Amino acid sequence: MMKNTKAIDPGVPVRVLAVANQKGGVGKTTTTINLATAMAAVQKKVLIIDLDPQGNASTGLGLSSDARKINTYHLLIGEAELSDTISETNIPGLSVLPSGVDLSGAEIELVEVENRLYCLKTALTRSECS
């Protein structure tokens, strides 16, 4: 896997799809990977943002835990830039912003941050989250 050198281009329209369900084991990760792969197969540029501390989407896309030392946690708390966290996959056009177990501590660490609910949006638009 190689790091992506370009962040999200602010001038390009973006479509956001979220796969969410409170219940575990319902196929959220599998659906996300399959949908993203299908979109990449028709020449769409796709970024999966893995926000599960278990990092199963990252693993499912072939990213080893060693390759995830900088991940969504570091982006959310402001220790990394978006371009430093995105990794290319073996699927052309499909990138992943990986997750790691340290993400489980972000909720506690961000409890004092005024706009913590917008940290991901802020990080994706290259502003400071503090």
N, CA, C and O atoms as a printed pandas DataFrame, in Angstrom:
     atom_number atom_name residue_name chain_id  residue_number  x_coord  y_coord  z_coord
0              1         N          MET        A               1    0.839   -1.179    0.000
1              2        CA          MET        A               1    0.000    0.000    0.000
2              3         C          MET        A               1    0.882    1.239    0.000
3              4         O          MET        A               1    1.942    1.260    0.625
4              5         N          MET        A               2    0.449    2.236   -0.682
5              6        CA          MET        A               2    1.193    3.477   -0.692
6              7         C          MET        A               2    0.296    4.611   -0.238
7              8         O          MET        A               2   -0.919    4.589   -0.437
8              9         N          LYS        A               3    0.911    5.581    0.362
9             10        CA          LYS        A               3    0.160    6.747    0.811
10            11         C          LYS        A               3   -0.259    7.577   -0.373
11            12         O          LYS        A               3    0.457    7.671   -1.370
12            13         N          ASN        A               4   -1.423    8.180   -0.258
13            14        CA          ASN        A               4   -1.944    9.051   -1.296
14            15         C          ASN        A               4   -1.317   10.431   -1.111
15            16         O          ASN        A               4   -1.282   10.955    0.002
16            17         N          THR        A               5   -0.838   11.000   -2.167
17            18        CA          THR        A               5   -0.188   12.303   -2.051
18            19         C          THR        A               5   -1.162   13.453   -2.202
19            20         O          THR        A               5   -0.809   14.597   -1.917
20            21         N          LYS        A               6   -2.379   13.179   -2.645
21            22        CA          LYS        A               6   -3.356   14.242   -2.830
22            23         C          LYS        A               6   -4.499   14.064   -1.834
23            24         O          LYS        A               6   -4.972   12.950   -1.609
24            25         N          ALA        A               7   -4.928   15.156   -1.252
25            26        CA          ALA        A               7   -6.108   15.139   -0.390
26            27         C          ALA        A               7   -7.341   15.306   -1.277
27            28         O          ALA        A               7   -7.237   15.343   -2.503
28            29         N          ILE        A               8   -8.474   15.402   -0.658
29            30        CA          ILE        A               8   -9.702   15.619   -1.402
30            31         C          ILE        A               8   -9.652   16.992   -2.055
31            32         O          ILE        A               8   -9.354   17.985   -1.392
32            33         N          ASP        A               9   -9.941   17.054   -3.348
33            34        CA          ASP        A               9   -9.920   18.315   -4.085
34            35         C          ASP        A               9  -11.177   19.114   -3.749
35            36         O          ASP        A               9  -12.282   18.670   -4.062
36            37         N          PRO        A              10  -11.036   20.286   -3.119
37            38        CA          PRO        A              10  -12.211   21.054   -2.708
38            39         C          PRO        A              10  -13.053   21.561   -3.869
39            40         O          PRO        A              10  -14.206   21.943   -3.665
40            41         N          GLY        A              11  -12.513   21.576   -5.077
41            42        CA          GLY        A              11  -13.265   22.072   -6.217
42            43         C          GLY        A              11  -14.116   21.010   -6.910
43            44         O          GLY        A              11  -14.895   21.327   -7.809
44            45         N          VAL        A              12  -13.970   19.759   -6.497
45            46        CA          VAL        A              12  -14.692   18.665   -7.134
46            47         C          VAL        A              12  -15.920   18.306   -6.297
47            48         O          VAL        A              12  -15.806   18.099   -5.089
48            49         N          PRO        A              13  -17.107   18.229   -6.938
49            50        CA          PRO        A              13  -18.301   17.834   -6.191
50            51         C          PRO        A              13  -18.131   16.436   -5.604
51            52         O          PRO        A              13  -17.577   15.545   -6.249
52            53         N          VAL        A              14  -18.609   16.256   -4.386
53            54        CA          VAL        A              14  -18.453   14.989   -3.682
54            55         C          VAL        A              14  -19.820   14.442   -3.315
55            56         O          VAL        A              14  -20.691   15.187   -2.866
56            57         N          ARG        A              15  -20.008   13.165   -3.499
57            58        CA          ARG        A              15  -21.217   12.481   -3.041
58            59         C          ARG        A              15  -20.821   11.634   -1.850
59            60         O          ARG        A              15  -19.873   10.852   -1.923
60            61         N          VAL        A              16  -21.539   11.787   -0.760
61            62        CA          VAL        A              16  -21.242   11.056    0.469
62            63         C          VAL        A              16  -22.302    9.986    0.679
63            64         O          VAL        A              16  -23.499   10.273    0.674
64            65         N          LEU        A              17  -21.857    8.766    0.862
65            66        CA          LEU        A              17  -22.738    7.660    1.211
66            67         C          LEU        A              17  -22.307    7.150    2.575
67            68         O          LEU        A              17  -21.115    6.958    2.815
68            69         N          ALA        A              18  -23.253    6.930    3.462
69            70        CA          ALA        A              18  -22.941    6.399    4.789
70            71         C          ALA        A              18  -23.665    5.073    4.968
71            72         O          ALA        A              18  -24.850    4.953    4.659
72            73         N          VAL        A              19  -22.947    4.091    5.465
73            74        CA          VAL        A              19  -23.536    2.797    5.786
74            75         C          VAL        A              19  -23.479    2.694    7.300
75            76         O          VAL        A              19  -22.403    2.576    7.885
76            77         N          ALA        A              20  -24.657    2.740    7.933
77            78        CA          ALA        A              20  -24.695    2.779    9.391
78            79         C          ALA        A              20  -25.832    1.928    9.934
79            80         O          ALA        A              20  -26.889    1.813    9.313
80            81         N          ASN        A              21  -25.607    1.345   11.075
81            82        CA          ASN        A              21  -26.612    0.597   11.813
82            83         C          ASN        A              21  -26.033    0.360   13.195
83            84         O          ASN        A              21  -24.858    0.012   13.315
84            85         N          GLN        A              22  -26.825    0.537   14.235
85            86        CA          GLN        A              22  -26.311    0.336   15.587
86            87         C          GLN        A              22  -25.992   -1.126   15.858
87            88         O          GLN        A              22  -25.102   -1.425   16.655
88            89         N          LYS        A              23  -26.688   -2.021   15.222
89            90        CA          LYS        A              23  -26.481   -3.438   15.467
90            91         C          LYS        A              23  -25.220   -3.914   14.769
91            92         O          LYS        A              23  -24.926   -3.526   13.638
92            93         N          GLY        A              24  -24.502   -4.744   15.455
93            94        CA          GLY        A              24  -23.317   -5.341   14.855
94            95         C          GLY        A              24  -23.674   -6.584   14.058
95            96         O          GLY        A              24  -24.726   -7.189   14.266
96            97         N          GLY        A              25  -22.798   -6.956   13.152
97            98        CA          GLY        A              25  -22.980   -8.192   12.407
98            99         C          GLY        A              25  -24.061   -8.164   11.350
99           100         O          GLY        A              25  -24.584   -9.213   10.975
100          101         N          VAL        A              26  -24.407   -6.984   10.862
101          102        CA          VAL        A              26  -25.461   -6.890    9.845
102          103         C          VAL        A              26  -24.907   -6.659    8.438
103          104         O          VAL        A              26  -25.680   -6.514    7.491
104          105         N          GLY        A              27  -23.595   -6.625    8.288
105          106        CA          GLY        A              27  -22.981   -6.508    6.972
106          107         C          GLY        A              27  -22.599   -5.104    6.548
107          108         O          GLY        A              27  -22.449   -4.843    5.354
108          109         N          LYS        A              28  -22.439   -4.193    7.497
109          110        CA          LYS        A              28  -22.074   -2.808    7.147
110          111         C          LYS        A              28  -20.732   -2.756    6.424
111          112         O          LYS        A              28  -20.611   -2.117    5.379
112          113         N          THR        A              29  -19.743   -3.415    6.969
113          114        CA          THR        A              29  -18.399   -3.383    6.385
114          115         C          THR        A              29  -18.379   -4.082    5.036
115          116         O          THR        A              29  -17.802   -3.566    4.079
116          117         N          THR        A              30  -18.993   -5.237    4.951
117          118        CA          THR        A              30  -19.038   -5.984    3.695
118          119         C          THR        A              30  -19.764   -5.180    2.626
119          120         O          THR        A              30  -19.309   -5.120    1.484
120          121         N          THR        A              31  -20.877   -4.566    2.977
121          122        CA          THR        A              31  -21.630   -3.736    2.036
122          123         C          THR        A              31  -20.779   -2.565    1.556
123          124         O          THR        A              31  -20.748   -2.256    0.365
124          125         N          THR        A              32  -20.093   -1.921    2.488
125          126        CA          THR        A              32  -19.255   -0.769    2.146
126          127         C          THR        A              32  -18.142   -1.154    1.174
127          128         O          THR        A              32  -17.936   -0.476    0.168
128          129         N          ILE        A              33  -17.436   -2.224    1.463
129          130        CA          ILE        A              33  -16.332   -2.655    0.605
130          131         C          ILE        A              33  -16.851   -3.044   -0.779
131          132         O          ILE        A              33  -16.267   -2.659   -1.791
132          133         N          ASN        A              34  -17.942   -3.803   -0.826
133          134        CA          ASN        A              34  -18.484   -4.235   -2.118
134          135         C          ASN        A              34  -19.020   -3.067   -2.936
135          136         O          ASN        A              34  -18.792   -2.999   -4.144
136          137         N          LEU        A              35  -19.724   -2.155   -2.294
137          138        CA          LEU        A              35  -20.252   -0.978   -2.989
138          139         C          LEU        A              35  -19.109   -0.113   -3.521
139          140         O          LEU        A              35  -19.146    0.340   -4.665
140          141         N          ALA        A              36  -18.106    0.108   -2.691
141          142        CA          ALA        A              36  -16.959    0.928   -3.101
142          143         C          ALA        A              36  -16.192    0.280   -4.253
143          144         O          ALA        A              36  -15.762    0.966   -5.181
144          145         N          THR        A              37  -16.025   -1.020   -4.192
145          146        CA          THR        A              37  -15.329   -1.734   -5.271
146          147         C          THR        A              37  -16.104   -1.632   -6.577
147          148         O          THR        A              37  -15.517   -1.433   -7.641
148          149         N          ALA        A              38  -17.421   -1.767   -6.495
149          150        CA          ALA        A              38  -18.249   -1.648   -7.701
150          151         C          ALA        A              38  -18.173   -0.240   -8.284
151          152         O          ALA        A              38  -18.105   -0.069   -9.501
152          153         N          MET        A              39  -18.184    0.757   -7.419
153          154        CA          MET        A              39  -18.086    2.139   -7.901
154          155         C          MET        A              39  -16.726    2.397   -8.537
155          156         O          MET        A              39  -16.640    3.060   -9.570
156          157         N          ALA        A              40  -15.671    1.881   -7.929
157          158        CA          ALA        A              40  -14.337    2.052   -8.507
158          159         C          ALA        A              40  -14.229    1.336   -9.855
159          160         O          ALA        A              40  -13.519    1.793  -10.750
160          161         N          ALA        A              41  -14.932    0.222   -9.994
161          162        CA          ALA        A              41  -14.900   -0.546  -11.249
162          163         C          ALA        A              41  -15.514    0.235  -12.412
163          164         O          ALA        A              41  -15.201   -0.036  -13.571
164          165         N          VAL        A              42  -16.381    1.197  -12.113
165          166        CA          VAL        A              42  -16.968    2.038  -13.172
166          167         C          VAL        A              42  -16.330    3.428  -13.175
167          168         O          VAL        A              42  -16.967    4.428  -13.505
168          169         N          GLN        A              43  -15.052    3.454  -12.796
169          170        CA          GLN        A              43  -14.209    4.648  -12.858
170          171         C          GLN        A              43  -14.634    5.795  -11.943
171          172         O          GLN        A              43  -14.383    6.957  -12.263
172          173         N          LYS        A              44  -15.259    5.500  -10.836
173          174        CA          LYS        A              44  -15.523    6.518   -9.821
174          175         C          LYS        A              44  -14.354    6.510   -8.846
175          176         O          LYS        A              44  -13.822    5.451   -8.513
176          177         N          LYS        A              45  -13.960    7.683   -8.396
177          178        CA          LYS        A              45  -12.931    7.768   -7.356
178          179         C          LYS        A              45  -13.634    7.614   -6.016
179          180         O          LYS        A              45  -14.577    8.346   -5.717
180          181         N          VAL        A              46  -13.179    6.667   -5.215
181          182        CA          VAL        A              46  -13.864    6.320   -3.973
182          183         C          VAL        A              46  -12.880    6.367   -2.806
183          184         O          VAL        A              46  -11.745    5.898   -2.897
184          185         N          LEU        A              47  -13.357    6.947   -1.711
185          186        CA          LEU        A              47  -12.595    6.956   -0.461
186          187         C          LEU        A              47  -13.471    6.343    0.621
187          188         O          LEU        A              47  -14.544    6.864    0.928
188          189         N          ILE        A              48  -13.019    5.249    1.193
189          190        CA          ILE        A              48  -13.700    4.660    2.347
190          191         C          ILE        A              48  -13.058    5.250    3.587
191          192         O          ILE        A              48  -11.838    5.216    3.747
192          193         N          ILE        A              49  -13.892    5.791    4.463
193          194        CA          ILE        A              49  -13.405    6.301    5.747
194          195         C          ILE        A              49  -13.792    5.285    6.806
195          196         O          ILE        A              49  -14.969    5.135    7.134
196          197         N          ASP        A              50  -12.811    4.595    7.334
197          198        CA          ASP        A              50  -13.035    3.550    8.332
198          199         C          ASP        A              50  -13.083    4.202    9.707
199          200         O          ASP        A              50  -12.068    4.688   10.206
200          201         N          LEU        A              51  -14.258    4.211   10.313
201          202        CA          LEU        A              51  -14.436    4.825   11.628
202          203         C          LEU        A              51  -14.742    3.793   12.708
203          204         O          LEU        A              51  -15.312    4.128   13.746
204          205         N          ASP        A              52  -14.371    2.556   12.468
205          206        CA          ASP        A              52  -14.545    1.489   13.446
206          207         C          ASP        A              52  -13.174    1.163   14.042
207          208         O          ASP        A              52  -12.252    0.812   13.305
208          209         N          PRO        A              53  -13.027    1.275   15.373
209          210        CA          PRO        A              53  -11.714    1.003   15.978
210          211         C          PRO        A              53  -11.163   -0.388   15.653
211          212         O          PRO        A              53   -9.951   -0.599   15.710
212          213         N          GLN        A              54  -12.038   -1.335   15.313
213          214        CA          GLN        A              54  -11.549   -2.666   14.931
214          215         C          GLN        A              54  -10.851   -2.640   13.577
215          216         O          GLN        A              54  -10.014   -3.496   13.292
216          217         N          GLY        A              55  -11.189   -1.667   12.748
217          218        CA          GLY        A              55  -10.513   -1.500   11.458
218          219         C          GLY        A              55  -10.776   -2.603   10.461
219          220         O          GLY        A              55   -9.909   -2.899    9.638
220          221         N          ASN        A              56  -11.943   -3.223   10.505
221          222        CA          ASN        A              56  -12.214   -4.336    9.596
222          223         C          ASN        A              56  -12.296   -3.911    8.134
223          224         O          ASN        A              56  -11.916   -4.685    7.256
224          225         N          ALA        A              57  -12.776   -2.713    7.851
225          226        CA          ALA        A              57  -12.799   -2.247    6.460
226          227         C          ALA        A              57  -11.372   -2.083    5.944
227          228         O          ALA        A              57  -11.067   -2.440    4.806
228          229         N          SER        A              58  -10.509   -1.543    6.787
229          230        CA          SER        A              58   -9.099   -1.383    6.405
230          231         C          SER        A              58   -8.457   -2.738    6.143
231          232         O          SER        A              58   -7.749   -2.915    5.151
232          233         N          THR        A              59   -8.702   -3.684    7.024
233          234        CA          THR        A              59   -8.163   -5.036    6.859
234          235         C          THR        A              59   -8.746   -5.683    5.612
235          236         O          THR        A              59   -8.020   -6.320    4.849
236          237         N          GLY        A              60  -10.049   -5.525    5.398
237          238        CA          GLY        A              60  -10.710   -6.113    4.244
238          239         C          GLY        A              60  -10.203   -5.572    2.918
239          240         O          GLY        A              60  -10.335   -6.222    1.881
240          241         N          LEU        A              61   -9.626   -4.383    2.956
241          242        CA          LEU        A              61   -9.048   -3.790    1.746
242          243         C          LEU        A              61   -7.554   -4.063    1.629
243          244         O          LEU        A              61   -6.877   -3.504    0.767
244          245         N          GLY        A              62   -7.044   -4.930    2.507
245          246        CA          GLY        A              62   -5.656   -5.375    2.410
246          247         C          GLY        A              62   -4.642   -4.522    3.135
247          248         O          GLY        A              62   -3.443   -4.658    2.895
248          249         N          LEU        A              63   -5.089   -3.648    4.016
249          250        CA          LEU        A              63   -4.172   -2.771    4.742
250          251         C          LEU        A              63   -3.809   -3.417    6.076
251          252         O          LEU        A              63   -4.668   -3.583    6.942
252          253         N          SER        A              64   -2.564   -3.774    6.238
253          254        CA          SER        A              64   -2.130   -4.417    7.481
254          255         C          SER        A              64   -2.142   -3.408    8.625
255          256         O          SER        A              64   -2.117   -2.199    8.394
256          257         N          SER        A              65   -2.180   -3.900    9.842
257          258        CA          SER        A              65   -2.194   -3.001   11.002
258          259         C          SER        A              65   -0.916   -2.169   11.072
259          260         O          SER        A              65   -0.945   -1.050   11.584
260          261         N          ASP        A              66    0.191   -2.684   10.576
261          262        CA          ASP        A              66    1.444   -1.916   10.550
262          263         C          ASP        A              66    1.343   -0.713    9.622
263          264         O          ASP        A              66    1.996    0.306    9.849
264          265         N          ALA        A              67    0.529   -0.828    8.584
265          266        CA          ALA        A              67    0.369    0.260    7.614
266          267         C          ALA        A              67   -0.644    1.299    8.076
267          268         O          ALA        A              67   -0.928    2.256    7.356
268          269         N          ARG        A              68   -1.193    1.112    9.288
269          270        CA          ARG        A              68   -2.221    2.013    9.809
270          271         C          ARG        A              68   -1.746    2.799   11.022
271          272         O          ARG        A              68   -2.561    3.205   11.850
272          273         N          LYS        A              69   -0.482    3.012   11.136
273          274        CA          LYS        A              69    0.041    3.736   12.305
274          275         C          LYS        A              69   -0.492    5.169   12.362
275          276         O          LYS        A              69   -0.691    5.714   13.448
276          277         N          ILE        A              70   -0.719    5.769   11.214
277          278        CA          ILE        A              70   -1.395    7.073   11.131
278          279         C          ILE        A              70   -2.765    6.794   10.531
279          280         O          ILE        A              70   -2.870    6.283    9.416
280          281         N          ASN        A              71   -3.821    7.133   11.279
281          282        CA          ASN        A              71   -5.164    6.736   10.859
282          283         C          ASN        A              71   -6.198    7.794   11.229
283          284         O          ASN        A              71   -5.842    8.929   11.544
284          285         N          THR        A              72   -7.476    7.425   11.192
285          286        CA          THR        A              72   -8.560    8.368   11.456
286          287         C          THR        A              72   -8.439    9.024   12.826
287          288         O          THR        A              72   -8.811   10.186   12.989
288          289         N          TYR        A              73   -7.934    8.309   13.792
289          290        CA          TYR        A              73   -7.740    8.888   15.121
290          291         C          TYR        A              73   -6.839   10.109   15.038
291          292         O          TYR        A              73   -7.181   11.170   15.561
292          293         N          HIS        A              74   -5.708    9.971   14.393
293          294        CA          HIS        A              74   -4.735   11.061   14.284
294          295         C          HIS        A              74   -5.297   12.241   13.491
295          296         O          HIS        A              74   -4.982   13.396   13.776
296          297         N          LEU        A              75   -6.127   11.940   12.499
297          298        CA          LEU        A              75   -6.781   12.992   11.733
298          299         C          LEU        A              75   -7.776   13.753   12.612
299          300         O          LEU        A              75   -7.795   14.984   12.614
300          301         N          LEU        A              76   -8.595   13.021   13.350
301          302        CA          LEU        A              76   -9.627   13.652   14.181
302          303         C          LEU        A              76   -9.063   14.520   15.299
303          304         O          LEU        A              76   -9.631   15.563   15.622
304          305         N          ILE        A              77   -7.954   14.097   15.888
305          306        CA          ILE        A              77   -7.397   14.884   16.992
306          307         C          ILE        A              77   -6.396   15.929   16.521
307          308         O          ILE        A              77   -5.796   16.634   17.333
308          309         N          GLY        A              78   -6.218   16.028   15.208
309          310        CA          GLY        A              78   -5.379   17.078   14.648
310          311         C          GLY        A              78   -3.898   16.781   14.609
311          312         O          GLY        A              78   -3.096   17.697   14.428
312          313         N          GLU        A              79   -3.513   15.533   14.772
313          314        CA          GLU        A              79   -2.096   15.167   14.729
314          315         C          GLU        A              79   -1.609   14.812   13.325
315          316         O          GLU        A              79   -0.410   14.628   13.110
316          317         N          ALA        A              80   -2.541   14.715   12.365
317          318        CA          ALA        A              80   -2.154   14.348   10.999
318          319         C          ALA        A              80   -3.037   15.087   10.009
319          320         O          ALA        A              80   -4.172   15.453   10.314
320          321         N          GLU        A              81   -2.498   15.297    8.829
321          322        CA          GLU        A              81   -3.244   15.883    7.721
322          323         C          GLU        A              81   -3.932   14.761    6.947
323          324         O          GLU        A              81   -3.506   13.607    6.997
324          325         N          LEU        A              82   -4.980   15.107    6.245
325          326        CA          LEU        A              82   -5.722   14.135    5.466
326          327         C          LEU        A              82   -4.811   13.389    4.493
327          328         O          LEU        A              82   -4.881   12.165    4.388
328          329         N          SER        A              83   -3.970   14.115    3.791
329          330        CA          SER        A              83   -3.094   13.483    2.796
330          331         C          SER        A              83   -2.115   12.492    3.421
331          332         O          SER        A              83   -1.611   11.604    2.733
332          333         N          ASP        A              84   -1.842   12.634    4.719
333          334        CA          ASP        A              84   -0.939   11.707    5.406
334          335         C          ASP        A              84   -1.644   10.428    5.837
335          336         O          ASP        A              84   -0.990    9.439    6.167
336          337         N          THR        A              85   -2.972   10.441    5.835
337          338        CA          THR        A              85   -3.713    9.304    6.365
338          339         C          THR        A              85   -4.318    8.410    5.287
339          340         O          THR        A              85   -4.582    7.235    5.541
340          341         N          ILE        A              86   -4.538    8.937    4.108
341          342        CA          ILE        A              86   -5.173    8.160    3.042
342          343         C          ILE        A              86   -4.171    7.194    2.418
343          344         O          ILE        A              86   -3.040    7.566    2.104
344          345         N          SER        A              87   -4.604    5.950    2.247
345          346        CA          SER        A              87   -3.777    4.932    1.594
346          347         C          SER        A              87   -4.497    4.402    0.368
347          348         O          SER        A              87   -5.716    4.233    0.372
348          349         N          GLU        A              88   -3.730    4.143   -0.679
349          350        CA          GLU        A              88   -4.283    3.525   -1.886
350          351         C          GLU        A              88   -4.470    2.036   -1.616
351          352         O          GLU        A              88   -3.742    1.446   -0.818
352          353         N          THR        A              89   -5.440    1.441   -2.278
353          354        CA          THR        A              89   -5.627   -0.007   -2.198
354          355         C          THR        A              89   -5.148   -0.624   -3.505
355          356         O          THR        A              89   -4.681    0.081   -4.400
356          357         N          ASN        A              90   -5.266   -1.931   -3.609
357          358        CA          ASN        A              90   -4.904   -2.609   -4.856
358          359         C          ASN        A              90   -5.967   -2.450   -5.929
359          360         O          ASN        A              90   -5.782   -2.888   -7.064
360          361         N          ILE        A              91   -7.080   -1.823   -5.570
361          362        CA          ILE        A              91   -8.174   -1.593   -6.518
362          363         C          ILE        A              91   -8.020   -0.177   -7.075
363          364         O          ILE        A              91   -8.104    0.788   -6.315
364          365         N          PRO        A              92   -7.798   -0.033   -8.372
365          366        CA          PRO        A              92   -7.626    1.309   -8.943
366          367         C          PRO        A              92   -8.834    2.197   -8.653
367          368         O          PRO        A              92   -9.978    1.791   -8.860
368          369         N          GLY        A              93   -8.567    3.410   -8.173
369          370        CA          GLY        A              93   -9.620    4.364   -7.873
370          371         C          GLY        A              93  -10.213    4.246   -6.484
371          372         O          GLY        A              93  -11.060    5.056   -6.106
372          373         N          LEU        A              94   -9.785    3.247   -5.709
373          374        CA          LEU        A              94  -10.325    3.040   -4.363
374          375         C          LEU        A              94   -9.239    3.271   -3.321
375          376         O          LEU        A              94   -8.219    2.583   -3.301
376          377         N          SER        A              95   -9.478    4.255   -2.456
377          378        CA          SER        A              95   -8.557    4.586   -1.372
378          379         C          SER        A              95   -9.274    4.366   -0.045
379          380         O          SER        A              95  -10.498    4.249    0.007
380          381         N          VAL        A              96   -8.497    4.312    1.010
381          382        CA          VAL        A              96   -9.071    4.129    2.345
382          383         C          VAL        A              96   -8.383    5.061    3.326
383          384         O          VAL        A              96   -7.167    5.246    3.286
384          385         N          LEU        A              97   -9.175    5.637    4.197
385          386        CA          LEU        A              97   -8.661    6.369    5.349
386          387         C          LEU        A              97   -8.805    5.359    6.486
387          388         O          LEU        A              97   -9.901    5.181    7.018
388          389         N          PRO        A              98   -7.712    4.697    6.862
389          390        CA          PRO        A              98   -7.800    3.541    7.752
390          391         C          PRO        A              98   -8.096    3.908    9.206
391          392         O          PRO        A              98   -7.980    5.061    9.622
392          393         N          SER        A              99   -8.478    2.891    9.947
393          394        CA          SER        A              99   -8.756    3.043   11.365
394          395         C          SER        A              99   -7.816    2.158   12.162
395          396         O          SER        A              99   -7.160    1.267   11.621
396          397         N          GLY        A             100   -7.765    2.423   13.455
397          398        CA          GLY        A             100   -6.969    1.610   14.353
398          399         C          GLY        A             100   -7.593    1.625   15.741
399          400         O          GLY        A             100   -8.520    2.391   16.001
400          401         N          VAL        A             101   -7.090    0.786   16.626
401          402        CA          VAL        A             101   -7.676    0.665   17.967
402          403         C          VAL        A             101   -7.599    1.961   18.755
403          404         O          VAL        A             101   -8.412    2.181   19.653
404          405         N          ASP        A             102   -6.639    2.822   18.439
405          406        CA          ASP        A             102   -6.526    4.089   19.171
406          407         C          ASP        A             102   -7.738    5.000   18.944
407          408         O          ASP        A             102   -7.967    5.925   19.723
408          409         N          LEU        A             103   -8.518    4.745   17.881
409          410        CA          LEU        A             103   -9.717    5.535   17.629
410          411         C          LEU        A             103  -10.724    5.429   18.776
411          412         O          LEU        A             103  -11.514    6.348   18.992
412          413         N          SER        A             104  -10.701    4.327   19.503
413          414        CA          SER        A             104  -11.654    4.153   20.608
414          415         C          SER        A             104  -11.465    5.204   21.694
415          416         O          SER        A             104  -12.402    5.474   22.445
416          417         N          GLY        A             105  -10.291    5.799   21.797
417          418        CA          GLY        A             105  -10.043    6.835   22.794
418          419         C          GLY        A             105  -10.399    8.238   22.346
419          420         O          GLY        A             105  -10.382    9.165   23.157
420          421         N          ALA        A             106  -10.723    8.416   21.073
421          422        CA          ALA        A             106  -10.990    9.759   20.544
422          423         C          ALA        A             106  -12.197   10.409   21.200
423          424         O          ALA        A             106  -12.180   11.613   21.457
424          425         N          GLU        A             107  -13.234    9.648   21.475
425          426        CA          GLU        A             107  -14.443   10.225   22.073
426          427         C          GLU        A             107  -14.128   10.876   23.420
427          428         O          GLU        A             107  -14.608   11.970   23.716
428          429         N          ILE        A             108  -13.331   10.207   24.216
429          430        CA          ILE        A             108  -12.955   10.753   25.526
430          431         C          ILE        A             108  -12.020   11.941   25.368
431          432         O          ILE        A             108  -12.172   12.942   26.068
432          433         N          GLU        A             109  -11.067   11.848   24.472
433          434        CA          GLU        A             109  -10.108   12.919   24.265
434          435         C          GLU        A             109  -10.744   14.179   23.688
435          436         O          GLU        A             109  -10.265   15.286   23.931
436          437         N          LEU        A             110  -11.812   14.013   22.932
437          438        CA          LEU        A             110  -12.454   15.154   22.285
438          439         C          LEU        A             110  -13.631   15.707   23.085
439          440         O          LEU        A             110  -14.309   16.622   22.619
440          441         N          VAL        A             111  -13.885   15.174   24.275
441          442        CA          VAL        A             111  -15.055   15.593   25.048
442          443         C          VAL        A             111  -15.053   17.089   25.356
443          444         O          VAL        A             111  -16.124   17.687   25.460
444          445         N          GLU        A             112  -13.906   17.697   25.502
445          446        CA          GLU        A             112  -13.809   19.119   25.813
446          447         C          GLU        A             112  -13.796   20.017   24.570
447          448         O          GLU        A             112  -13.880   21.239   24.689
448          449         N          VAL        A             113  -13.691   19.422   23.394
449          450        CA          VAL        A             113  -13.639   20.193   22.149
450          451         C          VAL        A             113  -15.043   20.704   21.826
451          452         O          VAL        A             113  -16.001   19.933   21.765
452          453         N          GLU        A             114  -15.144   22.007   21.622
453          454        CA          GLU        A             114  -16.444   22.648   21.425
454          455         C          GLU        A             114  -17.219   22.081   20.232
455          456         O          GLU        A             114  -18.409   21.789   20.353
456          457         N          ASN        A             115  -16.571   21.927   19.111
457          458        CA          ASN        A             115  -17.251   21.456   17.896
458          459         C          ASN        A             115  -16.863   20.026   17.553
459          460         O          ASN        A             115  -16.654   19.705   16.383
460          461         N          ARG        A             116  -16.764   19.169   18.554
461          462        CA          ARG        A             116  -16.279   17.802   18.343
462          463         C          ARG        A             116  -17.127   17.002   17.350
463          464         O          ARG        A             116  -16.619   16.097   16.688
464          465         N          LEU        A             117  -18.416   17.334   17.247
465          466        CA          LEU        A             117  -19.279   16.598   16.323
466          467         C          LEU        A             117  -18.944   16.903   14.869
467          468         O          LEU        A             117  -19.390   16.198   13.963
468          469         N          TYR        A             118  -18.162   17.949   14.649
469          470        CA          TYR        A             118  -17.792   18.354   13.295
470          471         C          TYR        A             118  -16.314   18.105   12.999
471          472         O          TYR        A             118  -15.806   18.558   11.973
472          473         N          CYS        A             119  -15.629   17.400   13.872
473          474        CA          CYS        A             119  -14.192   17.177   13.674
474          475         C          CYS        A             119  -13.882   16.462   12.370
475          476         O          CYS        A             119  -12.921   16.823   11.691
476          477         N          LEU        A             120  -14.668   15.459   12.003
477          478        CA          LEU        A             120  -14.403   14.751   10.755
478          479         C          LEU        A             120  -14.627   15.677    9.566
479          480         O          LEU        A             120  -13.787   15.750    8.669
480          481         N          LYS        A             121  -15.742   16.375    9.554
481          482        CA          LYS        A             121  -16.015   17.321    8.464
482          483         C          LYS        A             121  -14.913   18.364    8.378
483          484         O          LYS        A             121  -14.431   18.686    7.292
484          485         N          THR        A             122  -14.524   18.883    9.521
485          486        CA          THR        A             122  -13.470   19.890    9.566
486          487         C          THR        A             122  -12.156   19.328    9.033
487          488         O          THR        A             122  -11.463   19.986    8.257
488          489         N          ALA        A             123  -11.819   18.120    9.450
489          490        CA          ALA        A             123  -10.568   17.497    9.005
490          491         C          ALA        A             123  -10.590   17.225    7.504
491          492         O          ALA        A             123   -9.569   17.373    6.832
492          493         N          LEU        A             124  -11.724   16.835    6.984
493          494        CA          LEU        A             124  -11.829   16.546    5.546
494          495         C          LEU        A             124  -11.771   17.791    4.692
495          496         O          LEU        A             124  -11.424   17.730    3.513
496          497         N          THR        A             125  -12.118   18.940    5.295
497          498        CA          THR        A             125  -12.062   20.186    4.539
498          499         C          THR        A             125  -10.795   20.980    4.869
499          500         O          THR        A             125  -10.688   22.159    4.531
500          501         N          ARG        A             126   -9.858   20.340    5.518
501          502        CA          ARG        A             126   -8.522   20.844    5.780
502          503         C          ARG        A             126   -8.477   22.010    6.764
503          504         O          ARG        A             126   -7.555   22.824    6.704
504          505         N          SER        A             127   -9.425   22.105    7.644
505          506        CA          SER        A             127   -9.392   23.122    8.699
506          507         C          SER        A             127   -8.896   22.463    9.982
507          508         O          SER        A             127   -8.823   21.238   10.073
508          509         N          GLU        A             128   -8.565   23.266   10.943
509          510        CA          GLU        A             128   -8.132   22.757   12.233
510          511         C          GLU        A             128   -9.337   22.314   13.056
511          512         O          GLU        A             128  -10.375   22.977   13.049
512          513         N          CYS        A             129   -9.205   21.223   13.746
513          514        CA          CYS        A             129  -10.257   20.743   14.653
514          515         C          CYS        A             129   -9.761   20.936   16.071
515          516         O          CYS        A             129   -9.087   20.067   16.625
516          517         N          SER        A             130  -10.089   22.057   16.647
517          518        CA          SER        A             130   -9.643   22.303   18.022
518          519         C          SER        A             130  -10.602   23.249   18.712
519          520         O          SER        A             130  -10.405   23.584   19.880
